[in-house]
Amino acid sequence: MPTRPDGAGDYDVPVLTDGTVVLRRLDERDVPQLTRNCADPAAAEFTTVPLGYTESDARWYVEHFVPEAWRAGREYNWAAADAATDRLYGTVGFNALRGTTADVGLNFGPHARGTGAAEAACRLLLDHGFEHLGLTYAYWMAKVPNWASRKLAWKLGFRSPVRIDGFMEQRGASVDAWILTLGADDPRTPRTAWDGPPPPGAPR
């Protein structure tokens, strides 16, 4: 099993920062923005958040699900916020911990898109996982065709994806998924040229 963070039994979440983005414990102040993030149509389309997400859902996630999963060593989830203003960008963490591996999970709001916050947060997460939690591999699962998620994984150095039809469970349904892998000793830069669609408006 990956090494449990110091103080995990007390839900003592380590603070990780690069000076621009900070990963910290989720708490009450995050509930309104978390609600907005999870109610976004992109979250409904590509993640497993409940449909019709409400503030009660966010409060349950912050007050019950995250701390209980953390204490049990099932999932380690952080708030990803602006280091200057503390405004929540989204959530990021490790789930499906098994052996010395884990899946990366994240959900950022529309206001974070184009800021580089998700990439910075994932780099902080991966550094912590490999250097302090004893992970040997991290996995990235993206619902097909979530090209934005796949491109972020590509930027972080994850290896070219394998498509597994019906592998991802989303609200009781089986959907197709891309699975990507990053090893502890792998470079954190793209391994190949980007093979997905160009950004909107880019020359073809």
C-alpha positions as CSV (number, residue, x, y, z in Angstrom):
1,M,0.0,0.0,0.0
2,P,1.2,3.6,-0.5
3,T,2.4,5.3,2.6
4,R,-0.4,7.1,4.4
5,P,0.3,10.8,4.8
6,D,1.4,11.9,8.3
7,G,-1.6,12.5,10.5
8,A,-4.0,10.7,8.2
9,G,-5.8,9.2,11.1
10,D,-6.6,12.8,12.3
11,Y,-7.3,14.0,8.7
12,D,-4.3,16.3,8.9
13,V,-3.9,17.2,5.2
14,P,-0.4,18.3,4.1
15,V,-0.4,21.7,2.3
16,L,1.4,21.6,-1.1
17,T,2.1,24.7,-3.1
18,D,4.2,26.1,-5.9
19,G,3.5,29.7,-4.9
20,T,0.7,30.0,-7.5
21,V,-1.6,27.1,-6.7
22,V,-2.1,25.6,-3.2
23,L,-3.4,22.2,-2.4
24,R,-5.0,22.2,1.1
25,R,-7.8,20.6,3.1
26,L,-11.4,21.1,1.8
27,D,-13.6,22.9,4.2
28,E,-16.8,24.9,4.6
29,R,-15.5,27.9,2.7
30,D,-15.3,25.7,-0.5
31,V,-18.9,24.6,-0.5
32,P,-20.4,27.3,-2.7
33,Q,-17.7,27.1,-5.4
34,L,-17.6,23.3,-5.2
35,T,-21.4,23.3,-5.9
36,R,-21.0,25.5,-8.9
37,N,-18.1,23.4,-10.2
38,C,-20.0,20.1,-9.9
39,A,-23.2,21.6,-11.5
40,D,-21.2,22.6,-14.6
41,P,-22.3,20.7,-17.7
42,A,-18.8,19.4,-18.4
43,A,-18.7,17.9,-14.9
44,A,-22.0,16.1,-15.6
45,E,-20.7,14.9,-19.0
46,F,-17.3,13.6,-18.1
47,T,-17.1,12.9,-14.3
48,T,-19.1,10.8,-11.9
49,V,-20.6,13.6,-9.8
50,P,-24.4,13.3,-9.2
51,L,-26.7,15.0,-11.6
52,G,-28.5,18.0,-10.3
53,Y,-25.6,18.7,-7.8
54,T,-26.7,20.8,-4.8
55,E,-25.0,22.6,-1.9
56,S,-26.1,19.7,0.3
57,D,-24.2,17.3,-2.0
58,A,-21.1,19.5,-1.7
59,R,-21.4,19.8,2.1
60,W,-21.7,16.0,2.5
61,Y,-18.6,15.6,0.3
62,V,-16.6,18.1,2.3
63,E,-17.8,17.1,5.8
64,H,-18.2,13.3,5.4
65,F,-16.9,11.6,2.3
66,V,-13.5,13.2,2.0
67,P,-12.4,12.9,5.7
68,E,-13.8,9.4,6.0
69,A,-12.0,8.2,2.9
70,W,-8.8,9.9,4.0
71,R,-8.8,8.3,7.4
72,A,-9.5,4.9,5.9
73,G,-6.7,5.3,3.3
74,R,-9.2,4.8,0.4
75,E,-8.8,8.3,-1.2
76,Y,-6.7,11.4,-0.6
77,N,-8.5,14.5,-1.9
78,W,-7.3,18.1,-1.8
79,A,-8.8,21.5,-2.5
80,A,-6.9,23.2,-5.3
81,A,-7.0,27.0,-4.8
82,D,-5.4,30.2,-5.9
83,A,-2.4,30.7,-3.6
84,A,-3.0,34.5,-3.6
85,T,-6.8,34.7,-3.1
86,D,-7.6,31.2,-1.8
87,R,-10.5,30.9,-4.3
88,L,-11.2,27.3,-5.0
89,Y,-10.3,26.1,-8.5
90,G,-11.4,22.6,-8.0
91,T,-10.5,19.3,-6.4
92,V,-7.6,16.9,-7.1
93,G,-6.5,13.7,-5.5
94,F,-5.6,10.0,-5.5
95,N,-8.3,7.4,-5.6
96,A,-8.5,3.6,-6.1
97,L,-5.3,3.1,-4.1
98,R,-4.0,-0.4,-4.6
99,G,-0.5,-1.8,-4.0
100,T,1.8,1.1,-4.7
101,T,-0.5,2.6,-7.4
102,A,-3.4,5.0,-7.5
103,D,-5.7,6.8,-10.0
104,V,-5.6,10.6,-10.4
105,G,-8.9,12.3,-10.0
106,L,-9.8,15.9,-10.6
107,N,-12.7,18.3,-11.2
108,F,-12.0,22.0,-11.9
109,G,-14.6,24.7,-12.5
110,P,-15.0,26.7,-15.7
111,H,-13.3,29.7,-14.2
112,A,-10.1,27.6,-13.9
113,R,-9.9,26.7,-17.6
114,G,-7.0,28.3,-19.4
115,T,-5.3,29.4,-16.2
116,G,-2.8,26.4,-16.0
117,A,-4.2,25.7,-12.5
118,A,-5.1,22.1,-13.2
119,E,-1.7,21.3,-14.6
120,A,0.0,23.0,-11.7
121,A,-2.2,21.2,-9.2
122,C,-1.6,17.8,-10.8
123,R,2.2,18.4,-10.8
124,L,2.1,19.1,-7.1
125,L,0.0,16.0,-6.5
126,L,2.2,13.7,-8.6
127,D,5.4,15.0,-6.9
128,H,3.9,14.3,-3.5
129,G,2.6,10.9,-4.5
130,F,5.9,9.7,-5.9
131,E,8.2,11.3,-3.4
132,H,6.3,11.0,-0.2
133,L,3.5,8.4,-0.5
134,G,5.7,5.7,-2.1
135,L,3.7,5.4,-5.4
136,T,5.4,3.6,-8.2
137,Y,2.7,4.3,-10.9
138,A,-0.2,6.8,-11.3
139,Y,-3.1,6.1,-13.6
140,W,-5.3,8.5,-15.5
141,M,-8.8,7.6,-16.7
142,A,-10.7,9.9,-19.0
143,K,-14.1,9.2,-20.5
144,V,-14.0,9.1,-24.3
145,P,-14.1,11.7,-25.8
146,N,-12.8,14.0,-23.1
147,W,-10.0,15.5,-25.1
148,A,-9.2,18.2,-22.5
149,S,-8.5,15.6,-19.9
150,R,-6.4,13.5,-22.2
151,K,-4.4,16.5,-23.3
152,L,-3.7,17.5,-19.7
153,A,-2.4,13.9,-19.0
154,W,-0.3,14.2,-22.2
155,K,1.3,17.5,-20.9
156,L,2.1,15.7,-17.6
157,G,4.0,12.9,-19.4
158,F,1.5,10.1,-19.1
159,R,2.1,7.5,-21.7
160,S,-0.1,7.1,-24.8
161,P,-3.6,5.9,-23.8
162,V,-5.2,2.5,-24.2
163,R,-8.9,2.7,-25.0
164,I,-11.0,0.2,-23.1
165,D,-14.7,0.1,-24.1
166,G,-17.1,0.0,-21.2
167,F,-14.4,0.2,-18.6
168,M,-15.6,3.4,-16.7
169,E,-18.7,3.3,-14.5
170,Q,-20.7,6.5,-14.6
171,R,-23.9,6.7,-12.6
172,G,-24.6,3.0,-13.1
173,A,-23.7,2.9,-16.8
174,S,-20.6,1.5,-18.5
175,V,-18.8,4.1,-20.7
176,D,-15.7,3.9,-22.8
177,A,-12.5,5.2,-21.3
178,W,-8.9,6.1,-22.1
179,I,-6.3,4.8,-19.6
180,L,-2.9,6.4,-19.3
181,T,0.1,5.5,-17.1
182,L,2.9,7.5,-15.5
183,G,5.8,5.8,-13.6
184,A,7.7,7.4,-10.7
185,D,10.8,7.7,-12.9
186,D,9.1,8.8,-16.0
187,P,9.7,12.4,-17.3
188,R,6.9,14.8,-16.6
189,T,6.8,16.1,-20.2
190,P,5.0,14.9,-23.4
191,R,6.5,11.8,-24.9
192,T,5.1,12.2,-28.4
193,A,3.5,15.0,-30.5
194,W,-0.1,15.8,-29.6
195,D,-2.3,13.6,-31.7
196,G,-5.7,15.0,-30.7
197,P,-7.8,17.8,-32.1
198,P,-6.3,21.3,-32.2
199,P,-7.6,24.1,-29.9
200,P,-10.7,25.8,-31.3
201,G,-9.7,28.4,-33.9
202,A,-6.3,27.0,-34.4
203,P,-5.1,26.5,-38.0
204,R,-5.5,23.0,-39.3
